[in-house]
Amino acid sequence: MTIDDLRRILTECAGEDESVDLGGDILDTPFTELGYDSLALMETAARIEQEFGVAIPDDEFAELATPRAVLAAVSTAVSAAA
């Protein structure tokens, strides 16, 4: 999963705050600053599971504060499953 995949999923799940440029360097920007709340992130987790077959428990996903953290968690889950 790439940052572009995550950007697409975030936009599809919860839209895009017009004041935030998701096309920029957002890897270390907290989701709260990007305009995404916990509900949007839970929908994102469900979409990641659906598209990539990677399940991250809700309580663990809720602790992932940035796009970089989500990408790392997905990468770790994929590696563990292989």
C-alpha positions as CSV (number, residue, x, y, z in Angstrom):
1,M,0.0,0.0,0.0
2,T,1.3,3.4,-0.9
3,I,0.7,7.0,0.3
4,D,-1.3,7.5,-2.9
5,D,-3.5,4.5,-2.1
6,L,-4.1,6.0,1.4
7,R,-4.9,9.4,0.0
8,R,-7.5,7.9,-2.3
9,I,-9.0,5.8,0.4
10,L,-9.2,8.8,2.8
11,T,-10.9,10.9,0.1
12,E,-13.3,8.2,-0.8
13,C,-14.3,7.4,2.8
14,A,-14.6,10.9,4.2
15,G,-14.0,13.5,1.5
16,E,-11.3,16.0,1.5
17,D,-11.1,19.2,3.6
18,E,-10.6,22.0,1.0
19,S,-8.2,23.8,3.3
20,V,-5.9,20.8,3.4
21,D,-3.7,19.7,0.5
22,L,-3.6,15.9,0.6
23,G,-1.2,16.0,-2.4
24,G,1.5,17.6,-0.3
25,D,3.8,16.0,2.2
26,I,1.3,14.6,4.7
27,L,3.2,11.5,6.0
28,D,3.8,13.0,9.5
29,T,0.7,15.3,9.7
30,P,-1.8,14.2,12.4
31,F,-5.1,13.1,11.0
32,T,-6.8,15.6,13.2
33,E,-4.9,18.4,11.3
34,L,-6.0,16.8,8.0
35,G,-9.6,17.0,9.1
36,Y,-10.3,13.3,9.7
37,D,-12.1,12.1,12.8
38,S,-12.2,8.7,14.4
39,L,-15.3,7.6,12.4
40,A,-13.5,8.5,9.1
41,L,-10.5,6.5,10.2
42,M,-12.6,3.5,11.1
43,E,-14.1,3.6,7.6
44,T,-10.6,3.9,6.2
45,A,-9.5,0.8,8.2
46,A,-12.5,-1.2,6.8
47,R,-11.6,-0.1,3.3
48,I,-8.0,-1.1,3.7
49,E,-9.1,-4.5,4.9
50,Q,-11.5,-4.8,1.9
51,E,-9.0,-3.7,-0.7
52,F,-5.7,-5.1,0.6
53,G,-6.8,-8.0,2.9
54,V,-5.1,-6.4,5.9
55,A,-7.0,-6.3,9.1
56,I,-5.8,-3.9,11.8
57,P,-7.8,-4.1,15.0
58,D,-10.0,-1.0,15.7
59,D,-8.3,-0.3,19.0
60,E,-4.8,-0.4,17.3
61,F,-5.9,1.6,14.3
62,A,-7.3,4.3,16.6
63,E,-3.8,4.8,18.0
64,L,-2.3,5.5,14.5
65,A,-2.1,9.3,14.4
66,T,-0.5,9.9,11.0
67,P,-0.5,8.5,7.5
68,R,3.1,7.2,8.1
69,A,1.9,5.2,11.1
70,V,-1.0,3.7,9.0
71,L,1.4,2.7,6.2
72,A,3.8,1.2,8.7
73,A,1.1,-0.8,10.4
74,V,-0.2,-2.1,7.1
75,S,3.3,-3.0,6.0
76,T,3.9,-4.9,9.3
77,A,0.6,-6.7,9.0
78,V,1.4,-7.8,5.4
79,S,4.8,-9.0,6.5
80,A,3.4,-11.0,9.4
81,A,0.9,-12.6,7.1
82,A,3.5,-13.7,4.6
